[in-house]
Amino acid sequence: MRKARPRGRANQTAIDSKGRSLRSPSSVSLKSPSSHDSPRPTAWSAFSGKARWVSLALIAANLIVYASVGHHDFVNYDDGDYVSENPLVARGLTWHGVSWAFTTGYSSNWHPLTWLSHMLDVQLFGLNPGPHHLTNLLFHIANTLLLFGLLHRMTGALGRSAFVAGLFAVHPLHVESVAWVAERKDVLSTLFGMLTLWSYVGYVRQPRLGRYLVVLLLFALGLMAKPMLVTLPFVLLLLDFWPLGRVALGPIAAGRWAPSRDQWATAVHLVWEKLPLLALTVASSIVTFVVQRRGGSVMGLDAIPLNLRAANALVSYVAYIGEMLWPARLAVFYPYARSLPGWWVAGAFLGLIGVSVAVIWAGLRHPYLPVGWFWYLGTLVPVIGLVQVGSQPMADRYTYVPLIGLFILVAWGVPDLLVRWPLRSIAVPAAAGLVISGCAITAWAQLQYWESGTALWAHALEVTTGNYLAHNNLGNALARQGRFDEAIVQFSEALRIKPDYSFAHNNLGNALARQGRVSEAIEHYSEALRIEPGYAEAHNNLGIVLADQGKLDEAIAHYSEALRTKPDYADAHNNLGIALVKHGREDEAIHEFSEALRIKPDYAEAQQPGAYSGEPRESQRSHFPIF
């Protein structure tokens, strides 16, 4: 692809390494990167000299904050689905697993590279959780370094680039993305996103088809790790404005923006240049929506009305800024508010509009302002909740990439705001160091809650109210430790808050059954199935208690229904096989045991020598799955 060139040079404006216009804002047009007055580091020189020491400091900061994650366990929030209890991932890298990764919509997502990365971890480290956590940390360190090098390479501003990367490294809002194994998709997709930006800068400076194809490939790989990256073409357009300087705002005449014909042509060219990337964005968005809808993750308007979604989106934009400035009372899950005060919504709307207008106007002299602000607004769009996926109104992990925009705005804006202050050269670096240190201390404290599921959900209950999911999952963690009385209290509280919560009914049924309170357990399994008729685990568990009561025909019916909705359910295959043996249908039972072993080769119960004999062995008793 060829790069558009200006027809004339009379109105070109240089932008210094601090992002300020060096000429009058009334004459701004297309510029090539070489028109900047100060030299920019090349790709590798972005890490040379002082930048090398900054890079080492960023690595050290990450290790100081996150090193203890290597001793953390898996948590009972998607880690089982993604790694520890996923039979295909637990086998490591296999041809069948690779095929599955590219064709499955499991867990309501299509992200084959994320599945492959988890399989590779298992291949290398088994199911020891420590190395899985450290892989996340390794990706986060790489993202930190790439962000620093990218900004330093584009702007030449060492200190400001270091500050942005430092905040990215240790901000408490980013703990969730690093400390949660199941959120591998966040750090992995960002890695490809950063590599895409790096390649794009190389393409801009030497426009060649081969370089553009590399950009396209890296973007595609990023989308295959997590589709939140769909906004990247928009980010590239922002970078075209600043700091790459390929296009800028036109002259102001009679109080209006009056771009020239050349400027319009340049803008159209830059959009046209992004069309192949936009095509990938559209394709990824369609695939993601279809997969998430089929997986039941897309909430209908009957569950969350559009007006509440729009109100929550506006308030969330402001709430994330508040959490960036004061990252306290952070939780792994925030429950959806049933309503929001009108003045919150109105204030958020007016505030967002006001800031947007202000940064556009100020962007004539300080182009980093609209870039940072619209980076934040734009990259949050896929997860802001207008299309509601899941039941959370907002999440810390959603800020992993968007906060970079606000960090840029602060890193370049504050020094410019204090440009006439005599003590600026001392006070600004000192304040930056204090801010990063404070974030690091807070992030380290937040990280400790991720050590186990019990600590994680207990903390969530401390800092939120009405959190039915936290009660359920804390009960889940307690049940795994055999603390069934405490677990029953948590499940019951979850149902008090949300009576139609099928997961809590199923889990409460499990805990009651473990205590021998079978009739109560049956009531809760039945209620879970009334709420969600296709709930495979509830069918399996109800089948277990019915089989123990000698009601084999009913048990077989429930096992079969579980397998109809979830064909790869190894426990249900095994339990159906046991019921069939007791029913005298041994040939059919052998098939079910074989299926259980095919899905889960290390399934001990299905491998017992007398598994098909019908003898009353303990290993043949149906068992409840791990909570």
N, C-alpha and C positions, 0 to 999 in steps of 0.2 A: 504494500500500500504506500502511496506517495503522500507526503505531508504537504498540506496547503501552505503557500507562502504569500506574504503580503505583497500587494502591488506597489506600495510605496513605503518609505521609512520616515516620513516627516512627522508622523504622530506617534511613533513608538515611545513607550515609557519603560524605563528600567525599574526593577523592584530589588531592593537591597536584601541582604541575608536576614534582616529582621522583619521582612514582609512589608516594608513601607514603600509607597510610590515615591520615586525620585524626581518626578516632574509634576506639573499641574494635573489634577484629576480630570480636567476638561478635555484631555487628549489621550485616550487610552485605546490601544488596538492590539492586534496580534503581535506576539514576539516569539522569537525562537529562544531556547535556553541560552544560547551564546550571547544574547544581547544583554544579559545581566552584567552589572558592573563588577561584581565580585566573583571569583572563580568558584566552581562547585567541585567537590571531591568526585572522583570516578568511583566505580562500583567497589573496588577493593580498597582504594585509599580512604573510603568512608570509615574504615576501621584502623587506619594507621595513625602514628603519632599519638597525640593526646587521646584520640578516639579509642585507641587500644586500651588505655587505662580506664576509660569510661566503661568500655565493654566488660572488662574484668570486674569493675565495681558493680555493674548490673548483675553479672553472674553471681557474685558474692551476696548481693542483697537477696536474690531469689533463694539461694541456698540457706541463708540465715533464717528466712521466714518459713520456707517450705520443707526443709530437710527432714523434719520429723514425720512427714507424710509417708515416708517409707515404712513406718511402723503401724500404719493405720490398717484397719480391716475393711472389707467390703461393707457397704451399708445396705439396709433393706429398703432401697428406693432405686429400682431399675438396675442395680448392679447384678442382681440375679438374672434378670432378663438378658442383659448384655454379655455377662461373662460367667459368673459362678454357677448358675443353674441352667445355662443354655447348653443343651447337649451337643449342638453342632460347633459352637465356639469352644467348648471344653475339650474337643478332640484336637485342637490346634489347626494348623493349615492342612487341609485335605482338598482333593479335587471336588468332592461333593460339597464341602464347605464353601469353596470359592464360587461354585455354581450357585449355591443358595444365596450367597451374599449379593450377587448381582440380580437375582430374580425375586427375592423376598420383599414383602412389605411388613415384615415382623416388627413389632413394637411401633407400628404406625409410622414408619419412616423408610425411605429408600436412600440408604447411605452406605453403599458397598465398601468404600474404602475404610470407613469406620469399623465395619465388621472384620475386614481383613486385618486391620491393625490389632484388634483384640485377639484374633486367632493367632497372629504372630507372637503376641505376648505370651499366650498359653503355650505355644510351641517352644518358646525360649525359657519360660519361667514356671510353667505349670499354673496351678491355681493359687499360688502364693500371692496374696494381695499387694505386698510391698512393692515388688517390681512394676506391677501395673500402675500403681500410683506414681512411681518415679518416672515412668514413661510419659505420663501427663506433664510432670514437672519439666522433663527434658524438652517437650514441645513448647511449653510456656517460656522457658529460657530462650529457645530459638526464636520465638515470636518477639520477645523483648529485644533481642539483639537486631533482628531484621527491622523492627520499627525504628530503633535508634539509627541504624545505618541508613535507612530509607530517608528519614527526615534530614539527617546530616548531609546525605548525598544531594538531596534536592535543594536545600536551603543554605548549606554551609554554616549554619548556626549550631555550633557544638553544644553550648550550654543549654539552650532551649530544647534541642533534640534530646539531650540527656535527661532533662526534667520530665518531658513527656514519657520517655521510655521508663524512667524510674517510677512514675505514678502507675503506669501500666503494669509494671512488675509487681508492685506491692500494695496496690489499692485493695482494701478489704472486700469490695464488691466482686473482685475477681477470684476470691478464694474458692467459690463454688465451682467455677470452671476448672480449676486446677486440682482440687482435693477430691472431686467426685469422679470415680472411674467411668461411670456411665456417661459422663459429659466429655469423654474423649473427643467426641465429634466437634466440640467447640474449639479446643486448642488445635486439633488437626486441620479443620477447615480454615482456621485463621492462619496456620502455617502456609497453606497453599494460597490464601489470600495475599499474604505479605509477599510471597514469591511472585505472584501475579503483578503486584505493584512494582516490585523491583524490575521485572522484565519489561513492564510498560515504560518505565523511565528510560531503560536502554533502547526501547523501540523509538521513543520520542526523540532521543538524541541521534539515533541512526536509523531512520525509518526504512525498514526492509521487510519483505513478506515473511521471511523466516523468523524474524524477531516477533512479528505479530502472531504467527502461528504458535510460538512458545507461550505468549500471553493467553491465547485462546485455550491451549492445552491445560495450563496451570489453573485457569479459571474453571474449566470443566472438572478437573480433579478436585478442586475445592468444593464444588457443588455436590460431588459424589461423597464428600465427607459430612457436609451439613448444608442444607439448602438456604440457610439464613444468608449465605454469601450472595444471594441474588441481586443485592443492591450495589455490587461492586462497580458495574458500568457507570452508575451515578457518581460514585466516589471518583472514578477516573475523570469524569467531566469536571468535578470540583478541582481536582489537581491540575487539570488543564488551565484553570483560571489562576490558581496559586498552589504551589510555588513554581510550577513548570512554565507559567507565563505564556501559554499558547494563545490565549484570548483573554480579554479583560472588558470591563464596562466601558461603554462609549462616552462621548462628551455630554455634558449637561448643558442644555440650552433652554432658557426661559423656564427653569425649574423642572424640565422633563429630560428623561434619558433619551438621547437621540443618536442611536448607533448608525454608523455609515453603512453603505452597501457592502464594502469589503468586510466589515465586522459581521454583518449578517451572513455573508458567504462563508466566513471562517467558522462561525458557530454551527452552521448547517453541516459543514464538512466534518467537524469534530463529532457531531451526533451521528452522521452517516458512518464514520469510522468505527463507532461502537455497535453498529447493527448486528454483526455476528455474535458479539457478546450478549446483546439484548435478546437475540434468538435463543441462546442457551438459558438466559434468565427465564424467558417465557416457558420453554420446555421444562425446566426444572420446577417451576411454580406449578405447572399443570400436573406433573407427575406427583409432586408432593401433596397437592390438594386431593388428588384421587386416592392415593395410598392412605393418607390420614383419614379421609372420609370413610373408606372401606374398613379401616381399623377402628372406627368408632370414636376417634379422638376429636373430630370437628363437632363443636357444640352447636345445636340448632338454636334458632331465634326464640323458640319456646322456652329454652333453658335460660338463655341470657339475651334479652331484647337488644335490638340495635341501638336504642337510645342509651341504654346502660353501657354498652360496649364503647360508644363514642365518648361518653362522659368519662369512663375509666381510662380511655386512651389519653385524653387531655390531661387528666389528673396524674397519670403515670409518668408522662413526660416531665412534669414538674417534680414529682416524687423522686424520680431517679436523680435529678439534679440535687435535690435535698440530701439524698443518701450519698452522693458523691462528695458533697461538702461536709456532711456529718454522718459518717457510716456507723451508726449505732442501731441496735435492736434488729440486726439482720437475721433472716430466717430462711431455711431451705424451701419453705412453702408459705405463701400468704393467701389466706382464704378470700374469696370474692365477696365484696361488700354487697348487701342487698340493695342499697341505694347510696347515693353520694349527695352531700349538701349542695344545693344549687349555687351557692356563692363560691364553693370550691371550683366547680366546673366553669363558671363564668370568669373567675379570676385566672384560672389556668388558660382559658381561651384567650383572654385579653393579654395576658402576660406573654404567651407564645407569639401572638401576632405582633405585639409591640416590640419584642426582641428581634423578631425576623425583619421587621421594617427598619429597625435601628441598625442592624448589622449590614443590611444591604446598602443603606445610605453611607455608613462609615466605611464600607468596603471600597469606596472610591480611593481612600487613602490607605486603608489597612485591609488588604484583600484576604488576610488570614481569618478575619472575623466571620464573613459569610461562609467561608470554607469549613471552619471548625463547627459553626452552628448547624449548618445544613448537613454536614457529615453526621452529627448527632441525631438530628431529626430524621434524616433519610434512612440510615442504617437500622433504626429501630422499627421502621414501618412493618417488616414481616412479622414481628412479634408483639406489636402494640395492642393486639386484641380485637381489631375490627373483624378479622376472621379468627374466631376463638378456637384455639387448639388446646385441649386440656382444660382444667378447671382453675388454673392460677391466673389472677389478674395481672401479675407482674412477677419477675424473677431476677435475682441478682445476676445469673448467668447471661441474661439477655444484654447486659451492659458491656460484655467483654470487648467488642469492637466499637460500639457507639461512643463510649466514653473517650476514645482517642480524640474525637473531634473537640470535645470540651477541654481536654488536656491541652490541645494545640491552642485553643482560644486563650486559655489562661497563660500558657508558657510564652506566647508572643504578646498578648495584650497587656499583662501586668507591667512588664518592663517598659513598654511604650507609654503606658499611663503615667509612670513615674520617671519619665525621661529627664525632667528638669530638676529632680530631687538630687541634691549634692551627695547624699549617702547611698544613692541607688546601687552603685557598684559593689557595696559591701552588704547592704540590707537585703537585696533581692536574692543573691546566692545563699545567704544565711537563712532567709525565710524558706527558700526552696528546700534546703537541707532539713529544716525542722518539719516541714510538711511531709516529706518523704519518710522521715524517721517516725513521725506519728502514725502514718499509714502502715508502715512496716510493723510497728508494735501492735496496732489494732488487728492487722491481718493475721499475725501470729496467734493472737488470742482467739480470733474467729476460727482459725484452723483447728484448734483443739477440740471444738465441738464435732468435727468430722472424724474423730478417732473411732467412733462406733455408732451404730444406729441408736442405741439407748441415749447416748449423750446428745446426738444430733436432734432427736425428736423431743427430748426433755427441754432442750434450749429453745426449740421452736415454740413450745407451749409457754415458756417463760415470757417470750417477747411478742406473742400474738394472742388474739382472743377468738373464740369460736372456730378453732382450727380442728375440724373433724378429722382431716387426713393425718395430722400430727398425733392425735389421740389413737387413731387406728394403727399407725405405724410404730408408735411407742409400744402399744400392746403387742404388736407383731414381734418387736425386738425382745420384749420381756418373755413372750411365749417361747422364743427360741432358747431362752435360758432356763426354761422349765418353771418360770414364775407365773403360773396360770391364774392365781387369785388376783395378782396385780394386773395381769393382762385383761382379765374379764372386766375390771373396773374401767380400763381405758377404752375397750371396745364398746362398753355400755355408754360411756360418755360421748363417743363418736356418734352413736345412734341417737342419743338425746339431741345432739346438735343437728344431725342429718338423718332422720328416720328412714329415708329411702336409700341409704348407703349400702349397696349389696355386698361390697367387700367386707365391711364391718360385720354384717350378719353372718357371712361365711366364716370369718375368723372367730367370731364369738361362738359359733357352732362348734368349731374345732376345739376351742379351749374347754367348752362345756363337755364335749365328748371325752376329752382326755381326763376329765374328773368323774366320768361315769354318769353324767347327767344327760343321758341319751335322748329322752323325750324332749327336753329343752333344746338340745342341739338340732333335732329334727325340725322343730318349729323354725329355728333361724335359717337352716338350709332351705327350707321350703319358702320362707319369706324372701331370701336372696334370689331364688328362682322365679318367684312371682314378679319381682322387680326387674330381673334380667334373665329371661327364659333361656338364653344361650350361654349361661355362665358355666363353663366346662368344669371348673374346680368344684363348684357347689354340687353339680351332678355327681361327680366322682365321690365327694365326701358323703353325700346322702346315700349313695350306693354302698359305701363302706359300712355305715351304721345299720342299714337294712340287711346287708349280708350277715352281719354279726347277730342279727335277730332271726336269721334263718329265712328271710324273705328274699330268696335268691332270684326269683323272676323279676321282682321290682328292682333289685340291685342291678341285674344284668341290663335292664331297660335304661337305668340311669348311666351306667358305664358306657353303653352304646351311644346314648345321646351326647355324653361328654366327648366321645371320639368323633361323632358326626360334626361337632363344631370345632374340635381341635384334634385333627387326625394324628399329630405327632406327640400326643400326650402319653409318655411312657408309663406313668403311674396308672393311668386308666387302662391301658393295654394289659398291664400286669394284674391289676385287680379284676378285670374282666376274665382273664385266664384262670385266676383262682376260683372265681365264682363258677366258671364253666366246668372246672375239674370237680367241684363239689356237686355239680348238677349231672355229672357223668358224661359230659361232652368233651372228652379228652383231646380228640383230634382238633376241634376248634380251639381248645385251650392252648395247644402247642403253637398254633398260628399266632395267638395273642402274645405268648411269651417271646416268640421269635421277633415279633414286631417291637416289643419292649427292648429287646437286646439290640435290634437294628438301630433304634433311635438312640439308645443309651447303652453302649457296649459294656460299660462297667457296672451294669445294674445287678447287684449282688443277689437280690431275691429271685430274679428270673434265671440265675445261673446255678441255683442249688441242685444237686444231683437228683433229689426226689421231687423236683418241682412239679412233675406231672403225675405223680403217683396217687394223689388224693389223700395221702397220709396227713394226719392233723399235726403238722410241724409248725413251730413258731414262725419260721421263715415264710410259711405260706399264708400267714394271717395278713389280711388287708391292713395297710398302714396309712396313717394320715401323712400327707406331705409336710415338709418343713414349712413353717409359716412364712 
